[in-house]
Amino acid sequence: MDYRTIVVELGPDAGCVARIRVAADLASCFGAHVIGASATGLRIDPVRGAGDDAAWYAELARRRRLGQAAWYGELLGNTLADAAPGITFSHHVVAEEPGWVLAQEARVADIVLLARPGPTGGGVPSLAAEVAEYVLLNAGRPVIVLSEEVRRLHGGHVVIAWDGQRAAARAVADAMPLLLRARQVTILAVWDRAGRPDANSEPVVGLRHYLQRYGIVAAVRTERTSLPVGPVICDVLRELGADLLVAGDYGHSRVRELVMGGTTRTLMRHTEVPVLFSH
């Protein structure tokens, strides 16, 4: 069970090189092909009758965007050659918006590596947040959001945020190649109702047995709280010294088809470790 095609977002953020290096590490581990995706934005032709100046500026902007994309292609090739010589890669440049491009590329890949959105004030999502959320909702593939400090995704301590729901089950299946190579796996169940489940309570016990059939012996951590789930998960990750979080997309019934739930946005922006999301 491996990842054979890995898509990595190329962009101007400070974590781009680190993200490429993580892609190289995964590709070396799984024998995968890396696709670097560059989005140059929608091409906007000048309005008829706007004059020669409008056409000249439109062409200038187009050339500038293509020049930036070419630079990202060189960065991709040089970084991969340095980090993992011999792996195959390709650079795809598409004249569309970043979220759309990454979602399309991800649909014919196994996993996509994205820049982690930064915290935003006033509840207004940043452009980066909109890109990551759009890809998660529309790609049909797992995504991993990464900060610029991350250097490795496999071989560490993986925590599974488990609520027994469909999205969490999908995330576990999507993360199996990483779970099989993890040094340690912990199931984290956060509850907001009466009772305190343990390792032998449903739905935790079902996941434990499922993982055991793959040779994965998982520890269990349960938390009961009346607080928002996202910050509680972040606190437990720090306490456990986790290296990767596996989580389903937390949302609210049909609303989550259009809008992220608060827990997903908290985990996407505020976790100090990479997060593998599935929707």
Disulfide bonds with the S-S distance in Angstrom:
none
